[in-house]
Amino acid sequence: MDKGSTGDRPREHALSASLLSRVFHQPSLLYFNAVATHLSIREAARRLNVASSAVTRQVAQLEDALGIALFVRDKRRMRLSPAGEILFRHSRRLAAPMEAAVSEIEMLRGVRAGSVRIAAAESVGHSFLPRLISEFGARYPRLTIDLSIVSSAEVVDQLVEERVDIGFGFIARPPKQVNVAFRRDVRIGAVMVPTHPLAGVDHLTMEMCLDHALAVAKPEISIREVIEPFLRRSSAILPPMVEVNSIRMLAELALGGHYLSIMTPIGAQNEIASGKLVFKPLEDGGLPTNRFGILVRSGSALHLAPAIFFDHAKSYFDGVELPGAIA
């Protein structure tokens, strides 16, 4: 679907409007949506239960009809072209009402069929979602859950691009297209083993932490944006430290005993509860909290299956004690 993949396709000029209207009622648009959602021919074919060659053929026919490439390949990765982005945005809006109608009809029949697309930050995905989704699945066994574990920034991007229905993540300043429908503010601190020299300190600051082996999140993790000014304020030249793109790795490094990790307790709460790790909140003046939220798109109501999941998730988090949360 890049320039070299379909010979002389796509054609130089698009088909007439009347002919294009027929194309958009063919399977090609359905197949295009599947590929655009998963950015993979193989995965789209698996979801549609058809051969990969059929997906490739239908998307190529759609590109030929429009006279423009809808996908480009960067090395081995597929991504939407600018034209593909436009078509996907509008085609999802066209398909969504029909998908919602079918889902609601099935719910009326008692079949309870439907799907919920979720994106979650790593710490929330590993800590809370397994139990939440298990309880939901037991109650609604015919509803399909499509879950992606990504960074908080990617959670927002996928919501804005309408790739998911609901997001779980940490976000300080949501864009206007995203609504934080449920929120909890969580304190930032240091996670370490009980024998660490700072474990018994009553009022821990970032400056104290910089005197010890330190592990922090990379800039693509939301907490780094929050703590960066305090790292710089505490030391003109930052000492060597471990920077990782995984909250779980921060917890594992702390478990090793040599490092203390700057993070919220979410992602390490099981080890904190068992006594293997301790969490000490940072007392630096002006240090903000990290805001956890259940995120949805602004200005659009959730369809039935996602709305049911949202209500279940909100009730779940209402009854869960988030470690480090400020009441």
C-alpha positions in Angstrom: 0.0 0.0 0.0 3.0 2.2 -0.2 4.0 3.5 -3.7 5.8 0.3 -4.7 3.4 -2.3 -3.4 0.6 -2.1 -5.9 2.3 -1.5 -9.3 0.6 1.4 -11.1 -2.0 1.8 -8.3 -3.6 3.9 -7.0 -5.0 5.5 -10.2 -4.0 9.0 -11.0 -7.6 10.3 -10.7 -10.4 9.2 -8.3 -13.6 7.6 -9.6 -16.7 9.7 -10.0 -18.7 10.5 -6.9 -21.5 8.1 -7.9 -19.1 5.2 -8.4 -17.3 6.0 -5.2 -20.6 5.8 -3.3 -20.9 2.2 -4.5 -17.3 1.5 -3.4 -18.0 2.7 0.1 -20.8 0.2 0.5 -18.5 -2.7 -0.4 -16.4 -4.7 2.0 -13.4 -2.5 1.2 -14.4 0.1 3.7 -14.9 -2.5 6.4 -11.5 -4.0 5.7 -9.9 -0.5 5.6 -11.3 0.3 9.1 -9.9 -2.9 10.5 -6.4 -2.3 9.1 -6.5 1.3 10.2 -7.6 0.3 13.7 -4.8 -2.3 14.2 -2.2 -1.0 11.7 -1.6 -4.6 10.7 -2.9 -6.6 7.7 -2.5 -9.9 9.6 -4.3 -8.7 12.7 -7.1 -7.2 10.6 -7.5 -10.5 8.8 -7.6 -12.4 12.1 -10.3 -10.1 13.5 -12.4 -10.3 10.3 -11.8 -14.1 10.0 -10.6 -13.8 6.4 -7.3 -14.4 4.5 -4.7 -11.6 4.7 -4.7 -11.6 0.9 -8.4 -10.6 0.9 -7.7 -7.7 3.2 -4.8 -6.5 1.0 -6.9 -6.8 -2.1 -9.8 -4.9 -0.7 -7.7 -2.0 0.6 -5.8 -1.8 -2.7 -9.1 -1.5 -4.5 -10.2 1.3 -2.2 -6.9 3.1 -2.8 -7.3 2.6 -6.5 -10.9 4.0 -6.4 -9.8 7.1 -4.5 -6.6 7.6 -6.5 -4.4 8.0 -3.4 -2.5 5.8 -1.0 -4.2 5.3 2.3 -1.2 3.6 4.1 2.5 4.0 4.0 5.2 1.6 5.4 8.1 2.8 7.4 10.5 -0.1 7.5 8.3 -2.9 8.8 5.7 -0.7 10.4 2.4 0.4 8.8 0.9 3.8 9.4 -1.9 5.8 7.9 -1.2 8.4 5.2 -2.7 11.9 5.6 -5.5 10.7 3.3 -5.9 7.6 5.3 -6.2 9.6 8.5 -9.0 11.7 7.0 -10.9 8.6 5.7 -10.5 6.7 9.0 -11.8 9.6 11.0 -14.9 9.9 8.9 -15.5 6.2 8.3 -15.4 5.5 12.1 -18.1 8.2 12.6 -20.2 6.6 9.9 -19.8 3.1 11.3 -20.2 3.9 15.0 -24.0 4.5 15.0 -24.6 1.2 13.2 -22.3 -0.6 15.6 -24.1 1.0 18.6 -27.5 0.1 17.2 -26.6 -3.5 16.7 -25.0 -3.7 20.2 -28.2 -2.2 21.8 -30.5 -4.5 19.9 -28.4 -7.5 21.1 -28.6 -6.2 24.6 -32.4 -6.0 24.3 -32.4 -9.6 23.2 -30.4 -10.5 26.3 -27.4 -11.7 24.3 -25.3 -8.8 25.7 -23.0 -8.7 22.8 -20.7 -5.7 22.0 -17.2 -4.5 22.5 -15.3 -2.0 24.6 -12.0 -0.6 23.4 -9.7 0.5 26.2 -6.2 2.1 26.5 -4.5 2.2 29.8 -1.2 3.4 31.3 1.1 0.6 32.3 0.9 1.1 36.1 -2.9 1.1 36.1 -3.1 -1.7 33.5 -1.0 -4.0 35.6 -2.2 -3.0 39.0 -6.0 -2.7 38.8 -7.4 -3.7 35.4 -6.9 -7.5 35.7 -9.3 -7.7 38.6 -11.6 -5.0 37.2 -11.8 -6.7 33.8 -12.2 -10.2 35.3 -15.2 -9.1 37.4 -16.7 -7.3 34.4 -16.2 -10.3 32.1 -17.9 -12.6 34.7 -20.9 -10.3 34.7 -21.0 -9.7 31.0 -19.4 -12.7 29.3 -20.6 -11.8 25.8 -18.9 -8.4 25.8 -15.5 -8.2 24.1 -12.7 -6.2 25.7 -9.9 -4.8 23.5 -7.2 -3.5 25.8 -4.0 -1.7 24.9 -1.2 -0.9 27.4 0.5 2.3 26.4 1.9 5.5 27.8 -0.5 8.1 29.3 0.2 10.4 26.3 -0.7 7.6 23.9 -3.9 7.0 25.9 -4.9 10.6 25.2 -3.9 10.3 21.5 -6.0 7.1 21.0 -9.0 8.8 22.5 -8.7 11.9 20.4 -8.2 9.7 17.3 -11.3 7.7 18.3 -9.3 4.4 18.4 -10.6 3.6 21.9 -13.7 4.4 23.9 -12.2 4.7 27.4 -8.8 5.5 28.8 -7.0 5.0 32.1 -4.0 7.2 32.8 -2.3 10.1 34.5 -2.9 13.5 33.0 -2.2 17.0 34.3 -3.7 19.1 31.4 -6.1 17.2 29.2 -6.8 18.6 25.8 -10.3 20.0 25.0 -11.2 16.8 23.2 -10.8 14.7 26.4 -12.9 14.7 29.5 -11.5 13.4 32.8 -14.8 11.7 33.9 -13.3 10.3 37.2 -10.2 11.6 38.9 -8.0 10.9 41.9 -4.9 12.9 42.9 -2.0 10.7 43.9 1.1 11.8 45.8 4.6 11.4 44.3 7.4 10.0 46.4 10.2 7.5 46.6 9.8 3.8 46.6 12.6 1.8 48.3 13.4 -1.3 50.3 12.8 -1.0 54.1 16.5 -1.2 54.8 17.4 1.8 52.5 19.0 4.7 54.4 16.1 7.0 53.6 13.4 4.6 54.6 13.2 6.0 58.1 13.4 9.7 57.1 10.3 11.7 58.2 10.4 14.5 55.7 11.9 13.3 52.5 12.9 15.8 49.7 14.2 15.4 46.2 17.6 16.9 47.3 18.0 14.0 49.8 17.1 11.5 47.1 19.8 12.9 44.7 22.5 11.8 47.2 21.6 8.2 46.5 21.4 5.9 43.5 18.2 7.0 41.8 15.8 5.6 39.1 13.4 7.9 37.3 10.9 7.6 34.4 11.9 8.7 31.0 10.3 11.9 29.6 7.6 10.0 27.7 6.1 8.8 31.1 3.8 11.4 32.5 5.3 11.6 36.0 8.7 12.8 34.5 7.1 16.1 33.4 5.9 16.7 37.0 9.2 16.0 38.7 11.6 17.4 36.2 11.6 21.0 37.6 12.3 19.6 41.1 15.1 17.5 39.9 16.7 20.6 38.3 16.0 22.8 41.3 17.7 20.3 43.7 20.9 20.1 41.7 22.5 22.3 39.0 24.1 19.1 37.5 22.1 16.0 37.8 24.0 12.9 39.0 24.1 9.7 37.1 20.7 7.9 37.3 18.8 5.2 35.7 16.0 6.4 33.3 13.4 3.8 32.2 10.2 3.9 30.2 8.4 1.4 32.4 6.8 2.0 35.8 7.1 -1.7 36.5 10.8 -1.5 36.0 11.0 1.3 38.5 9.4 -1.0 41.1 11.8 -3.9 40.2 14.8 -1.6 40.5 13.7 -0.5 43.9 13.2 -4.2 44.9 16.9 -4.8 44.1 17.8 -2.6 47.0 20.4 -0.4 45.4 18.1 2.2 43.8 15.2 4.2 45.1 12.6 5.0 42.5 10.7 8.3 42.1 7.1 7.3 41.3 3.6 7.1 42.8 2.9 3.9 44.7 0.6 2.8 41.9 2.4 0.0 40.2 4.2 -1.1 43.3 1.2 -1.3 45.7 1.4 -5.1 46.1 5.0 -5.0 47.2 4.3 -2.0 49.5 1.4 -3.9 51.1 3.5 -7.0 51.6 6.3 -4.9 53.2 8.9 -5.6 50.5 8.9 -1.9 49.6 8.1 1.3 51.4 6.7 4.5 49.9 7.8 7.8 51.3 6.0 10.9 49.9 8.2 13.8 48.8 7.7 16.9 50.9 9.2 19.5 48.4 7.1 22.7 48.5 5.0 23.1 45.4 5.4 19.6 44.2 2.1 18.8 42.5 0.3 15.5 42.7 -0.1 13.1 39.8 -3.7 13.0 38.6 -5.1 9.6 37.8 -8.3 9.6 35.7 -10.8 7.6 33.7 -10.8 9.4 30.4 -13.5 9.7 27.7 -13.9 11.9 24.6 -15.6 15.2 25.2 -18.9 16.0 23.5 -19.9 12.5 22.6 -21.9 10.0 24.6 -20.6 6.5 25.1 -22.3 3.7 23.3 -24.1 1.1 25.3 -21.3 -1.5 25.9 -18.6 1.1 26.7 -21.1 3.0 29.0 -21.8 -0.2 30.9 -18.0 -0.8 31.3 -17.5 2.9 32.4 -20.1 2.6 35.1 -18.5 -0.7 36.3 -15.1 0.9 36.3 -16.2 4.0 38.2 -17.9 1.9 40.9 -14.8 -0.3 41.1 -12.5 2.7 41.7 -15.0 4.3 44.1 -14.5 1.2 46.3 -10.7 0.8 45.8 -8.2 2.6 48.1 -5.6 4.0 45.7 -2.2 4.0 47.5 -1.0 7.6 47.9 -4.3 9.1 46.9 -5.3 12.4 48.5 -8.9 12.2 49.9 
